[in-house]
Amino acid sequence: MSANKALSDLTIEELNKKKKKSTAVMLSFGIVMCVAIVVLVYLAFKTKKYALSGIPASLFCLFIPIYVNYAQINQEIKSRQSSKG
């Protein structure tokens, strides 16, 4: 299977696998991101380097592509299910 296969070329089973994988990536990245935010905010106030507190805000920008991919997969699954029924 090609890594750059379009979502419209995938079967329903492949889309469901991709959705599960995307969910796992989103969840694991979210957990790591939350831990990083807590640590950075704690360090920012403990060391009085308040510029560190701006880094957690930028971490959300890294989360956007993961969420967009997840939303596209869900949209493709829903469109196929609605065309079946």
HELIX and SHEET records of a PDB file:
HELIX    1   1 LEU A    7  ASP A    9  5                                   3    
HELIX    2   2 ILE A   12  THR A   47  1                                  36    
HELIX    3   3 TYR A   50  GLY A   54  5                                   5    
HELIX    4   4 ILE A   55  LYS A   84  1                                  30    
END                                                                             
